[in-house]
Every structure is written in structure tokens, then in C-alpha cells.
Amino acid sequence: MKRMFVLFAFLLLSCAWFAQDVKAQSEGTLLVVPRLDVDPAYSFSDNSWSADLGTTAFYTYFDGNLGDHFSWSVANHWFAYTSSFDDTKDLYRNTWRADVNNWVDWAYLTVNVGGFFLSLGKDYIHFGTSEVDTYDHDSHWQINSSLWNNYQVYQWGGRFGWMDEEETSKIMLEITSDQLMEKPFGSKSIDDYAFTLFGMHDFDNVSLMASASRCCLGVIGALGLNVDFSDAFSMGLDGYLSKTYGGASLKATVSPTEKFDLFAKVGFDKGENELILEGDRFYTGAGAYWYPLRESKDLRVHGLASYDSYEQMLGFSVGITYALNLQLF
């Protein structure tokens, strides 16, 4: 970890030095997001019903910048209920582990000069799909791929790349820790690291993302395609392919009014990897978002029905999410 702290210190000192030569305007925003879920489910293998609090959690997102060249982003997962309340304790016990989730989803600093950028810290690995790009508080594990559910995409490392002024094109190289390690950067083995080449481009109403990675899955390629047919209808296609894991999913979203979003998703996974999936998995689901507040979408009520062939489970989810935006400075 000493090397990571040295890199962070270098960025901070560079930021302070560079700020002497520019009249930087500091900006900082805080997004506070509590989410409450109730997830009943029926198991066809056990012929029984169960229910828990699903992905009930509490998040904060702190983003800011200093002038035109320096920015930061921190996302914290302060509370999580996935199978029991003990999971919240594990968030803090496992702060430096690379193979499990913990209370720091991401925390990184970025310097940007002339379109080129260097980012150091913790962030999600850019596999090249819109699924991974989704905020955790907007995600539903019942209709996520096995990769997203079982691979720890939040890892320590760095990336270097280029982005155009309109932010419609980006290409970058990432070197991060990998899920195999119990602690990040605690070993000299190359197998403890993940390497990713990521690229994206927006064509007006079409967004294309792609990546090639070497990680604990071997070499894996990923592709994401999003198409906005109108303000009220969009579709997204995600796919992954490696020697030990592959999968694809298709999602459609319809917004009949400003107060409602309807969505449906279908996907298939096939794996021979004990970390991600062993066997075949078909999953599908449909749901709705309702925004009851008159002048904003800060408050969201969701409902979801899903089916998972691997778990042999018919699942339901109802919940509420609130997003509080605060301008700090």
C-alpha cells in the first residue's frame, strides 16, 4: 500500500502547486441515498416462500473539482443488508480486501490536462457494459448478470487515457487489483492484478462501449450498446465472453409519463468458473418506477417481478429510494 499512498500524495501536492497558477473555482456536491427493499421469493426446489430486506442500504456520493484540471469522487456504502445485518459489520472488517465488498465503493483523484487524464484510487473496473456503469442504488441483483453479482468490480488501481471536449469519446488503460487477492497490492504475482483496455463513443442517440480485460476470468471481452429511440423508449444490450464465462442481456425501458418508467430485462449466463458461475443461468424480469413528488424525481418507488433458473426462484421486490442532493461549496 505504500506505493498507493505515495501516488495519492503526489496528486494532492500537484493539485496544491497547480492551484497557485489558476484561479480555481472549487465545487463540491454530496448525494445522500437511502434505499429500503422488501424481497419475497418462492423457491421451486424447496417449495417454500421466504422474504428479507433485499438490498436495503445507505449510500453517499461526494464529488468535486478544483478548477479545470483536478477532480475527485468518493462513494461510500455505509450500511448494507443482503442476507443479514451482520453484512454491515463485514463492510468495515474487510476495508482492504479485494475479493469482497466493503464500505468504500470508490475513492479516486483525477488530473486532466488537454484531454488526457490520470486517475488513481479505487473505482469499478470498466468492463464495457452499461450494467456495470449503473449506480448500486439503481441496480437490481435479480436481473443482473452473474458477473456483476459475484465479481468484485470495485478495485484499487489507476487508469490513464484520453477524452474529447464533448466527453463523447474515451479510451483508457486500467491496471487494478483483482478479486483473487485478500488484500490489494499485497503480492508480487501478476495474477493479483487486472488489466483492461476500455473505449466508448456516443453517436447522438447511440452509445457504444467495449473492453478487453485480463483478470481472474482469463481474457474477457465485453460489449455494451445503448440506443435511445426517443425520450420515452430506450434499449440496451450487454455481453461478456471468456473461456470460463459468457453471457448476454437485453433491457428495454419505456417512459409513458414523467412519473412512470417501465422496464423489462432478459439474460443468459453460462460459466465454468467457481468464482462467478458454474452451469447455465436464464434470468428475466419486469418492473416499474414511480416518482410521486410533484416537481422532482428524487423520491422513487419501485416494484419488480423476476425469475432465475439457476436459483429456481420466482422473486419479487418492492422498495423506495430517495436521493438528496446537497451543494457543499
C-alpha positions in Angstrom: 0.0 0.0 0.0 3.0 2.4 0.4 3.1 2.9 -3.3 -0.6 3.9 -3.4 -0.2 6.4 -0.6 2.8 7.9 -2.4 0.8 8.3 -5.6 -2.1 9.9 -3.7 0.4 12.3 -2.0 1.9 13.2 -5.4 -1.5 14.1 -6.8 -2.5 16.2 -3.8 0.8 18.1 -3.8 0.5 18.6 -7.6 -3.1 19.9 -7.1 -1.9 22.4 -4.5 1.0 23.6 -6.7 -1.1 23.9 -9.8 -3.8 25.8 -8.0 -1.3 28.7 -7.4 -1.3 29.4 -11.2 -5.0 29.2 -11.9 -8.0 31.0 -10.3 -9.7 27.8 -9.5 -13.3 27.6 -8.5 -13.8 24.8 -6.0 -17.1 22.9 -6.3 -18.3 20.0 -4.1 -21.7 18.2 -4.1 -23.0 15.5 -1.8 -25.6 13.0 -2.8 -27.2 11.1 0.1 -29.2 8.0 -0.9 -31.1 5.7 1.4 -32.8 2.6 -0.1 -35.3 0.3 1.5 -36.2 -3.0 -0.1 -38.5 -5.9 0.8 -37.9 -9.0 -1.3 -40.3 -12.0 -1.1 -39.4 -15.1 -3.1 -40.7 -18.5 -3.9 -38.2 -21.4 -4.3 -39.3 -24.2 -6.7 -36.6 -26.5 -5.3 -37.8 -26.1 -1.7 -41.5 -25.4 -2.5 -41.4 -22.6 0.1 -41.6 -18.9 0.4 -39.1 -16.6 2.1 -38.6 -12.8 2.5 -35.8 -10.5 3.5 -34.8 -6.8 3.2 -33.1 -7.4 -0.1 -30.5 -4.7 -1.0 -31.6 -2.3 1.7 -28.6 0.1 2.0 -27.4 3.7 2.7 -25.1 5.5 0.3 -23.3 8.8 0.0 -21.6 10.2 -3.1 -19.2 13.1 -2.8 -17.9 14.7 -6.0 -16.0 17.8 -6.6 -13.4 19.7 -8.6 -10.7 22.3 -8.3 -10.5 24.4 -11.4 -10.4 22.7 -14.8 -7.8 20.1 -14.1 -8.4 18.3 -10.8 -11.5 16.4 -9.6 -12.4 13.7 -7.1 -15.2 11.3 -6.4 -15.9 9.2 -3.3 -18.8 6.7 -2.9 -19.5 5.1 0.4 -21.7 2.2 1.3 -22.3 2.9 5.0 -25.0 0.2 5.6 -25.9 -2.9 3.6 -28.4 -5.7 4.2 -28.0 -8.5 1.7 -28.8 -11.6 3.8 -28.4 -10.5 7.4 -27.5 -7.4 9.5 -24.0 -8.9 10.1 -23.2 -7.9 6.5 -22.8 -4.3 7.6 -20.1 -5.3 10.1 -18.3 -7.1 7.2 -18.2 -3.9 5.2 -15.8 -2.4 7.8 -13.9 -5.6 8.6 -12.9 -6.0 5.0 -11.8 -2.5 4.2 -8.7 -3.5 2.3 -9.8 -6.8 0.9 -10.1 -7.1 -2.9 -12.4 -10.2 -3.0 -15.4 -8.8 -1.1 -17.5 -5.6 -1.0 -16.7 -3.1 1.7 -17.8 0.4 2.8 -15.7 2.2 0.2 -17.2 1.6 -3.2 -14.9 4.1 -4.9 -12.5 6.9 -4.0 -10.2 8.4 -6.6 -8.4 11.6 -7.7 -8.2 12.6 -11.3 -5.9 15.1 -13.1 -7.0 16.2 -16.6 -4.8 18.2 -19.0 -5.6 18.7 -22.7 -8.0 15.8 -22.8 -5.5 13.4 -21.2 -6.3 12.2 -17.7 -4.7 10.2 -15.0 -6.9 8.7 -12.2 -5.6 6.9 -9.1 -7.6 5.3 -6.3 -10.5 2.9 -6.1 -13.1 2.6 -8.8 -15.1 0.0 -10.7 -13.3 -1.9 -13.5 -14.6 -0.7 -16.8 -15.8 -3.9 -18.4 -17.6 -2.0 -21.2 -21.2 -2.6 -20.3 -24.0 -0.2 -19.2 -24.8 -2.7 -16.4 -21.6 -2.1 -14.6 -22.0 1.6 -15.2 -25.2 1.7 -13.2 -25.2 3.1 -9.6 -25.6 0.4 -7.0 -28.7 2.1 -5.6 -30.3 1.8 -9.1 -29.4 -1.8 -9.6 -31.5 -4.9 -9.1 -29.4 -8.1 -8.4 -32.3 -10.4 -9.5 -31.8 -9.2 -13.1 -28.1 -8.6 -13.1 -25.6 -10.8 -14.8 -23.6 -13.4 -12.7 -20.5 -11.3 -13.3 -22.0 -8.2 -11.7 -23.4 -10.2 -8.8 -20.3 -12.3 -8.0 -17.3 -10.4 -9.3 -16.0 -7.6 -7.2 -15.6 -4.8 -9.8 -14.6 -2.2 -7.2 -10.8 -2.4 -7.1 -7.7 -0.2 -6.2 -5.5 0.9 -9.1 -5.1 3.6 -11.7 -6.0 4.5 -15.3 -4.6 6.7 -18.0 -6.5 7.8 -21.0 -7.9 10.5 -23.3 -11.4 12.0 -23.7 -12.6 14.6 -26.1 -14.0 18.0 -25.1 -17.6 16.9 -25.5 -17.0 13.7 -23.5 -18.4 11.6 -26.3 -15.3 9.6 -26.9 -13.0 8.0 -24.3 -10.2 5.4 -24.4 -8.1 4.3 -21.4 -5.9 1.7 -19.9 -6.6 0.4 -16.4 -4.3 -1.5 -14.0 -6.1 -2.6 -10.8 -6.1 -5.2 -8.1 -8.1 -8.3 -8.9 -10.6 -10.4 -6.9 -8.1 -13.2 -6.2 -6.3 -11.2 -3.6 -7.4 -10.9 0.0 -5.6 -7.6 0.2 -4.9 -5.2 -2.6 -1.2 -4.9 -3.7 -0.2 -7.5 -1.1 1.6 -9.8 -3.5 4.1 -9.6 -6.4 2.2 -12.1 -8.6 0.8 -10.7 -11.9 -2.3 -12.8 -11.3 -3.2 -10.5 -8.5 -3.9 -7.7 -11.0 -6.4 -7.0 -13.7 -5.6 -5.2 -16.9 -8.3 -3.5 -19.0 -8.4 -1.6 -22.3 -11.7 0.4 -22.5 -13.2 2.5 -25.2 -16.5 4.3 -25.7 -18.2 6.6 -28.2 -21.6 8.3 -28.3 -23.3 8.7 -31.7 -26.1 11.1 -30.8 -28.8 8.6 -29.7 -26.5 5.5 -29.7 -23.8 4.7 -27.2 -21.2 2.0 -27.8 -18.8 0.7 -25.1 -16.2 -2.1 -25.4 -13.3 -3.5 -23.4 -10.8 -6.3 -23.3 -9.5 -7.4 -19.9 -7.2 -9.9 -18.4 -8.3 -10.9 -14.9 -9.2 -14.0 -12.8 -11.6 -15.0 -15.6 -8.7 -15.1 -18.0 -9.1 -12.8 -21.0 -12.6 -11.5 -21.2 -14.2 -9.2 -23.8 -17.2 -7.1 -23.1 -19.6 -5.0 -25.2 -22.3 -2.6 -24.4 -24.8 -0.9 -26.8 -27.4 1.6 -25.7 -30.0 3.1 -28.1 -32.4 5.9 -27.3 -35.1 5.6 -29.9 -36.9 8.6 -28.3 -37.2 10.4 -24.9 -39.7 7.7 -23.9 -38.1 4.5 -25.2 -34.6 3.0 -25.0 -32.9 -0.4 -25.2 -29.6 -1.7 -24.0 -27.6 -4.8 -25.0 -24.7 -6.1 -22.8 -22.4 -9.1 -23.5 -19.4 -10.8 -21.9 -17.2 -13.6 -23.4 -14.2 -15.5 -22.0 -13.1 -19.2 -21.8 -14.7 -19.7 -18.5 -17.7 -17.4 -18.6 -20.1 -15.8 -21.1 -23.4 -14.0 -21.0 -25.7 -11.6 -22.7 -28.7 -9.5 -21.7 -31.2 -7.2 -23.3 -33.1 -4.5 -21.5 -35.9 -2.2 -22.6 -37.2 0.9 -20.8 -40.4 2.8 -21.6 -41.5 6.1 -20.0 -45.2 6.7 -20.7 -45.2 9.8 -18.5 -42.7 11.8 -16.5 -44.0 10.0 -13.3 -43.5 6.4 -14.5 -40.8 4.2 -16.1 -41.5 0.6 -17.1 -38.6 -1.8 -17.8 -38.0 -5.4 -18.7 -34.8 -7.4 -19.0 -33.9 -10.9 -20.2 -30.5 -12.5 -20.0 -28.5 -15.8 -20.2 -25.2 -16.7 -18.5 -23.0 -19.8 -18.9 -20.0 -20.4 -16.8 -17.3 -22.8 -15.7 -15.8 -20.6 -13.0 -16.3 -21.2 -9.3 -16.0 -17.5 -8.5 -18.7 -16.4 -10.9 -20.9 -19.2 -12.1 -20.8 -23.0 -12.7 -23.6 -24.0 -15.1 -26.3 -22.3 -17.1 -28.5 -19.5 -15.9 -31.5 -17.9 -17.5 -33.0 -14.8 -15.9 -35.7 -12.4 -16.7 -37.8 -9.7 -15.0 -40.1 -6.7 -15.4 -40.8 -3.8 -13.2 -41.8 -0.2 -12.8 -40.6 3.0 -11.2 -43.0 5.6 -9.8 -41.9 9.2 -8.9 -44.6 10.5 -6.6 -43.1 14.0 -5.9 -44.7 16.8 -8.0 -41.5 18.7 -9.2 -38.7 16.2 -9.0 -37.7 12.5 -9.3 -35.8 12.5 -6.0 -38.2 10.0 -4.5 -38.7 6.7 -6.4 -40.9 3.7 -5.6 -40.1 0.5 -7.4 -41.7 -2.9 -8.0 -40.1 -5.9 -9.7 -41.0 -9.5 -10.6 -38.3 -11.8 -11.7 -37.4 -15.5 -12.5 -34.0 -17.1 -12.1 -33.5 -20.7 -13.5 -30.2 -21.2 -11.7 -31.6 -20.5 -8.3 -35.0 -22.0 -9.4 -36.6 -18.9 -7.8 -39.5 -16.6 -8.6 -38.7 -13.3 -7.0 -40.4 -10.1 -6.2 -39.1 -6.8 -4.9 -40.8 -3.6 -3.7 -38.9 -0.7 -2.3 -38.3 3.0 -2.1 -35.2 5.1 -2.8 -34.6 8.8 -2.0 -31.9 10.9 -3.5 -31.0 14.1 -1.6 -28.7 16.5 -3.5 -26.6 19.0 -1.4 -24.3 21.7 -2.8 -21.5 21.8 -0.2 -19.3 24.6 -1.7 
